[in-house]
């Protein structure tokens, strides 16, 4: 069974405990920093500070970039990281089911 670590990440000044496979804490922290930056950019552009709305807008923007392939060089690293996280989550689901 895979060990699970809990990482406390900060997004828009709020702390969230998030579980991830042990050894992948840095990847999760990088993803959280990316999301935090994206949400801050949206907040700055729109003047909106509602956490839920900012989260949805950031998720939609990130999903659009992923689906259309519109990424910058820095986003390529995040894309690879997201794929690794997805693969790991699939493996965890399979190991828990089996």
DARAGI-V85137 format. One record per run of one state. SS is the DSSP state (~ for helix, > for strand, _ for the rest). FROM is the first residue (numbers start at 0). TO is the last residue. If there is no record, write none. Layout:
ss=SS from=FROM to=TO
ss=SS from=FROM to=TO
This chain:
ss=_ from=0 to=2
ss=> from=3 to=10
ss=_ from=11 to=12
ss=> from=13 to=20
ss=_ from=21 to=23
ss=~ from=24 to=45
ss=_ from=46 to=49
ss=~ from=50 to=67
ss=_ from=68 to=71
ss=~ from=72 to=96
ss=_ from=97 to=97
